[in-house]
Every structure is written in C-alpha cells, then in structure tokens.
C-alpha cells in the first residue's frame, strides 16, 4: 500500500496525504498556524525551563523529546507524529507531576488536536505532502 511498485522503497506521501483530506487554507489554515506556533513555543519554553533545573537523565530524555516535538510543530513537519508524541509525553507528565497537571493536560490536548486536524496550508507538511496542481495550459509541446 505504501510501497512503490517494483522498487521496494517506502514513500510517506500517500500515507500523510490520506491522513488529511485537505491542508486548510484561509482562516482555518491561519488558525492552525497560530495554534502550532503557540503550542510549539509554550512547549519549548516550559521544557527548556524544566531542563535547566538539572533533572535526572531519564527525565532529561523526556524533556528533549518534548522540545523536539515543539520544533516539529513550529515548522509543521510530521505534524501527526509530533502531535501524538506530544500528547503521550504530556499525559505521562500529568500523571507523574500531580502538583500541576492542568498545564500538561492542556498541552497534551492541543497536541492530540493538531494530530487530528493537521498542520494547515502554511507548513512544511503541506509543501512536501500536499496535493500538487499541474496546469497543462502552461506547457508548450
């Protein structure tokens, strides 16, 4: 299904294209861009601050994964993967940090929403995996 005929190489284009019917343009696309920017920045600032408190190495790995997910969300690259990763990390953090679970739950919910809604038209995903328009009138034969 995801393999090209006869070559055996895996291509992500059909897989990511099937996840989203369209990459939203206009106001919905601007809303997704704003959501990605706010979540990515908030996540990276929070996790960098937590990383500076010198946690154990096992928690530092989680912090670095969360920062990587934030960077991917900022760029709009591999948004479904980054969103699911963010949701898993933040829900795990909410369960292990009972003193303030709501900010973790909020960021995890936004990650899940972005994974389901997609990155929007202003993203690297849209440029790499979106539908291409071919105008045959411009071609000269």
C-alpha positions in Angstrom: 0.0 0.0 0.0 2.7 2.5 1.0 5.3 0.9 -1.3 6.1 1.8 -4.9 5.5 -0.8 -7.5 8.6 -2.9 -8.1 11.1 -0.6 -6.3 10.5 -1.6 -2.7 11.1 1.9 -1.3 8.6 3.3 1.2 7.1 6.7 0.4 5.4 8.9 3.0 3.4 11.0 0.5 0.4 8.7 0.1 0.3 7.9 3.9 0.3 11.6 5.0 -2.0 12.6 2.2 -4.5 10.0 3.4 -4.4 11.4 6.9 -5.9 14.8 5.9 -8.4 15.4 3.1 -7.0 18.9 2.6 -4.5 21.2 4.0 -6.7 24.0 5.3 -6.3 27.4 3.6 -7.7 30.8 4.6 -8.9 31.5 8.1 -8.8 27.8 9.2 -5.2 27.5 7.9 -4.3 30.7 9.8 -5.9 29.3 12.9 -3.9 26.1 12.7 -0.7 28.1 12.1 -1.4 30.2 15.2 -2.2 27.1 17.2 1.0 25.4 16.1 3.1 28.4 16.9 1.6 28.9 20.4 1.8 25.3 21.3 5.3 24.9 20.0 6.7 28.0 21.7 4.9 27.3 25.0 6.1 23.7 25.0 9.7 24.6 24.2 9.9 27.4 26.8 8.3 25.2 29.5 10.5 22.2 28.8 13.8 24.2 28.5 13.0 25.8 31.9 12.4 22.3 33.4 15.6 21.0 31.7 17.7 23.8 33.4 16.7 22.5 36.8 19.1 19.6 36.3 16.7 16.6 36.3 17.8 13.0 36.3 18.9 11.7 32.9 15.6 9.7 32.4 13.6 12.9 32.7 16.1 14.8 30.5 15.3 12.4 27.7 11.6 13.2 28.0 12.4 16.9 28.1 14.5 16.7 24.9 11.7 14.6 23.1 9.2 17.3 24.1 11.4 20.0 22.8 11.9 18.1 19.5 8.1 17.8 19.2 7.8 21.5 19.7 10.3 22.3 17.0 8.5 19.9 14.6 5.2 21.6 15.4 6.6 25.1 14.8 7.8 24.0 11.4 4.7 22.0 10.7 6.8 19.0 9.8 5.5 15.5 10.6 2.6 17.1 12.5 0.6 13.9 13.2 3.7 12.2 14.6 4.7 15.3 16.7 1.2 15.8 17.9 0.8 12.2 19.1 4.3 12.3 20.7 3.4 15.5 22.5 0.1 14.1 23.7 1.7 10.9 25.1 4.5 12.9 26.8 2.2 15.5 28.3 -0.3 12.9 29.6 2.5 10.9 31.1 3.8 14.1 32.7 0.4 15.0 34.1 0.3 11.6 35.8 3.8 11.8 37.2 3.5 15.5 38.3 0.4 15.7 40.4 1.2 19.2 41.7 0.2 21.0 38.4 -1.4 18.5 35.9 -3.6 21.0 34.1 -0.9 22.7 32.0 0.3 19.3 30.9 -3.2 18.2 30.1 -3.8 21.4 28.1 -0.6 21.0 26.0 -1.4 17.3 25.5 -4.9 18.1 24.3 -3.5 20.6 21.8 -1.0 18.0 20.6 -3.8 15.5 20.0 -6.0 18.1 18.3 -3.1 19.1 15.9 -2.5 15.4 15.2 -6.2 15.0 14.2 -6.7 18.3 12.4 -3.4 18.5 10.5 -0.8 21.3 10.0 -2.7 23.6 7.6 -1.5 25.1 4.4 1.3 27.1 5.9 3.5 24.2 6.9 6.4 22.0 5.6 3.9 19.1 5.5 1.7 20.9 3.0 4.7 21.7 0.8 6.1 18.1 0.9 2.9 16.0 1.1 0.1 18.2 -0.2 -1.6 17.9 -3.5 0.2 19.4 -6.4 -1.6 21.4 -9.1 -0.5 20.8 -12.7 -1.7 23.3 -15.2 -1.4 21.8 -18.7 -2.2 25.2 -20.4 1.3 26.5 -19.4 3.1 23.7 -21.1 4.4 24.1 -24.7 4.7 21.0 -26.8 
